[in-house]
Amino acid sequence: MKGLSQKEIKIISWLEFDNRYFFTSKDIEKFSKDRTQRYNIVKSLIKKKRIIKLNRMKYYLVPIKAKSGSWVEHPFILADEICNGTDYFIGGWGAANYWGLTEQIPMQTDIYTTRRQGKIYLMNTRMIFHRTTKKRIGQAAVEEVENHKFRILNKKEAKKWLRSRS
């Protein structure tokens, strides 16, 4: 834990003890006097690669057991946390592989959402956001991986998508 202040160690320990790997800055406000100090703590932990910023409000704690400071989380869980569990679904090769329609291991995670678009690289995972409609999001299935629920393109639609590829 070289390079971490006592306060940073206290915050990381508290988060890890409570298994809060995904958290917001509000979760750690009891460790700071005001918003500015909380912002500086978060900024410092990001710089020291102990937490990773997922979206405007949410962060991921890199576990202490990550020896080299790098860690990989399941991409479907990351997608769910980035989108705060709403208005998205996972599609493309990730969905086809999940439903067993292909043995091809996806090189990226395609996330269809109403709110954002573009590419990000997070924990050695390429995530590509595509725009879609509320109607298509309503057709997604809710599944579970590692005791975490996520939204994915239903099997029937995944088969249609795969047929359009060949």
HELIX and SHEET records of a PDB file:
HELIX    1   1 GLN A    6  PHE A   17  1                                  12    
HELIX    2   2 SER A   25  PHE A   31  5                                   7    
HELIX    3   3 ARG A   35  LYS A   47  1                                  13    
HELIX    4   4 PRO A   75  ILE A   82  1                                   8    
HELIX    5   5 GLY A   92  TYR A   98  1                                   7    
HELIX    6   6 LYS A  134  GLY A  138  1                                   5    
HELIX    7   7 LYS A  155  ARG A  165  1                                  11    
SHEET    1   A 3 PHE A  22  THR A  24  0                                        
SHEET    2   A 3 LYS A  58  LEU A  61 -1                                        
SHEET    3   A 3 ILE A  51  LYS A  53 -1                                        
SHEET    1   B 4 TYR A  88  GLY A  91  0                                        
SHEET    2   B 4 GLN A 108  THR A 113 -1                                        
SHEET    3   B 4 THR A 125  ARG A 131  1                                        
SHEET    4   B 4 GLY A 118  LEU A 122 -1                                        
SHEET    1   C 2 ALA A 141  VAL A 145  0                                        
SHEET    2   C 2 HIS A 148  ILE A 152 -1                                        
END                                                                             
